[in-house]
Amino acid sequence: MGRATERRRTLRIRDGAVSSRADTLVAEEPLEIRLNGRPLAITMRTPGDDFALAAGFLVSEGVIAAGDEVRSIVYCAGATEDGVNTYNVVDVRLAPGVEVPDITLERNVYTTSSCGLCGKASLDAVRTTTRHPVSDAPPLRVTPALLSALPDRLRAAQRVFDRTGGLHAAALFSEAGELWDVREDVGRHNAVDKLVGRALTDGRLPLSRAILLVSGRASFELAQKAVMAGIPLLAAVSAPSSLAVDLAAETGLTLVGFLRGPSMNVYAGEERIALEEPAPLREAPLRDRGSLTSE
């Protein structure tokens, strides 16, 4: 099986001084996902948590929504013509009775920014496909102070990033700020799929009391993955896209961007943000009219 990191020779130039040394890089390899033996998708990923990645991808695609809908996930033996197992091909077998979608070259995919769907079509696709609509009762409520503490907690848990500096990360937190799970990957969407896939196999979907934090921007595909898993709040340290904001508003997802220290922007679902009541305005006391003098 592939490793999360690899070593490569590099020429280092520092203030005019030249040296040669090995550098640790994040590994990137293709993963082919098959469904009941038929090719479904290929994604570039960091090896590791491949079964969770495949399961989370199928949740995002609307193929499955519960762990008992999966019979097995295995690496394909003899993935190459000479029979070598590359550990880059996984086959997901659905449980008996689970409907297998029609897999064609024109399949209805809306998980990437280049999917060919846009605007209303994309929003409708997610809203009508998810079996875990955002529904947190009682409503999840978090303070800005709690949210502002989460990026540092995520950063402290990024083990591979410390060695490579080249990975995206995604984490699930409880509404009290407890770190539930964190995954890293060269692709931000893969990191989220790994989180969702692990939650699926652990029987924790929908994630109706969870906060999803991502280390980069909040694209449409990440907002879509949150909605498909029933997550009520998505926070990102960088900017959201306009379609991500539209999807959040359409589905009831709370979307927070530019989460950096005590600063953040809330783009949708502000009712889940527990703002402190502003201090009442204090009016200056009126001066005694009798003390007024004319000049």
Beta strands, then each sheet from edge to edge (+ up, - down):
strand 1: 5-14
strand 2: 17-26
strand 3: 29-35
strand 4: 38-45
strand 5: 70-75
strand 6: 89-94
strand 7: 168-174
strand 8: 179-185
strand 9: 210-214
strand 10: 233-236
strand 11: 254-260
strand 12: 263-268
sheet 1: 1+ 2-
sheet 2: 4+ 3- 6- 5+
sheet 3: 8+ 7- 9+ 10+ 11+ 12-
end
